Amino acid sequence: MDQELQERLARSGYDRPGFAADYDLYRPRPPSVLLELLPRLAGVDRPTLVVDLGSGTGLSTRPWAAFADEVVGIEPNHAMRGFSERGTEINVSYLGSSSYETGLLDASVDIVTAAQSLQWMRPERLFPEVGRILRPGGVFCAYNYTVLQTPLWEAAAAFDFVQARKRELRMRVGIDREAAATPNVAWLEGSGVFRHARELLLHSIEEGDGARLVGFAFSEGSMRTLLEAGVSEEDVGLDRLRAAADAMQEPVPWLIGYRAWLGLR
């Protein structure tokens, strides 16, 4: 792992006590449509090997257990990987290597995914490794959630306010010196690794109550480290979010929008 990534992980807040458990409990699951679509794009009924880069707690890795012969998560953060290794799926394993140097064999992988993690990676170092481990005809897919809508307008609006306010305050107090990189399809197109690349817009539907909505906000290391820097919950709008969440005592449908970036090796 290079020095830059080590420093970013140290600032992430992901190694705080209890963070991994909250992350795994409250974060959205992978859109189920990708579990069906990606093998077809790779031209297989059942992939031999799926690799999940930046696998975190295994939240985006475990679902592949039922769809592939073998699944490997790549996660350099010890606390997050330690949580993922508690899983019981016999065909899922985790490596503490970097996405830049996975240690996997050349042309051995059918599908490579990166769930909510591509923005952590440097394209010029990532894609040569993706190109090395993907077999010809294999598929790369990175995806990030971009919007959350609930049947209660106030709850969704309060969540959006917290997200925007958090970004603003992190810049103001100097935690972030510049806005985080925003992945886009040009990263794939400019890599020289893929024959075809495109962006997809998709969604999934889950259920959540008010407690999960608040937990979701706290499941981001960017929120926890902002509060540790001395910013109050009121400054970020968490009091407003809690008030809106009080109206969601029972689970309601959550529509979660995603952007996905696909590349064909």
C-alpha positions, 0 to 999 in steps of 0.5 A: 500500500502506498503512502498516500493511501495509508494516509487517506485510510488513517483519516477515514474514520473507518478504524473507529471502534464499532464503525464497521458493524454500523457500516455493515448494518446501515449502508445500502446493499448492492443493487440486485440487478447487477448480480444478474447483469454482470455475468451475462455481460461477461458471457457466463452463466456462473462466474468462476471468480469475482473480485470486489475491490475496496470490499470493506465489511464484505457488504458488496462481496457476500452477495456474490457467493450464490452467483459465483464459484469463488469470490475474493474481496480486496480490502487494505483496512484492517478493521473493515477486513476483520469484520468481513472475515467473520462471514460464513460463506465458504467460497468467499475470502478476503485479502489485505492487499491493495487494489493496485497490487492484488496478487491475483493471477493474470487473466484469472477473473471474470468480473471485477467490482468496486462498490462505493470505492472507486473514488478512493483509487487513482485511475492510473494505478488501478486500471492497469491492475484491473486489466492484468487480472481480468480475462479477455471478455471479462467485465469491470463494474464500479458503482456508487449510490447517488440519491435516496428517496423515501415516501416522506419528503421531509426525511429525504430532504433532511438527509440531502441537507446533511450530506451537502452540509457535511461536504461544506463543513469538511472543506471549511474546517480543513479536513478536506483540502479539495472536493473528493474526486468524482468517478466518471466513465472517462476514467475507464475510457482513458485507461486504454484497458477496455474495448467498450465503456459506458455509464448506467443509471439504475436503482434498488429498493430496500426498506428502512425506518428512521433509525436506519436513516440516522444510522446511515448518516453516521455510517460514513467516516466523513461524518464521524471525523467531522464531528470529532473535529469539533463540529456540532450535530446541529451545525451539520443538520443532524438534529433536523434529520433526527426530527424527520426520522421520528416520523418513520417509526416503521420501515418504508420503501427506500428508492436508492439511485446509483451510477454504475460504470462498466468496462468490457476487457 
